[in-house]
Amino acid sequence: MDIDLVLQFLKITTATVLAQAKRIWNAPDASILSHTRGSNTYNARLLGVSLMNSLTPDFAAILHSRIDPLYCSNGPLLLHTMCQHIHHNHLTFIKTIKNKKCLATLADFKNDIPSYLHFLTNN
């Protein structure tokens, strides 16, 4: 099964990506296929190496803490985990901003309507 992480990111579950990683890396010939140009295992490993070489050590450590060490070379799983992390952080940020706006009252701005509206516009 082919997974398009770019076009269908929100439709693909972690379980689906993990199942594909398990299928690829639990194969008896996975170590050979990971070096066989053009195989799914090779492509997954190549993407994984490219991703890991482009990340800071701190972010790489976060990703590795969320992925089973057996599958940490799988590029699609790394990419999916990375995107999930960024997506959840963005949602948390948006929720914090919305909560901040909801809790702001005109009294907090000493009944200065232009300041209050400026705050709401900026947030």
Buried (B, 14 or more C-beta within 10 A) or exposed (E): EEBEBEEEBEEBEEEBBBEBBBEBBEBEEBEEBBEEEEBBBBBBBBBBEEBBEEBEEEBBEBBBEBBEEEBBBBBBBBBBBBBBBEEEEEEEEEEEEEEEEEEBEEEEBEEEEEEBEEBEEEE
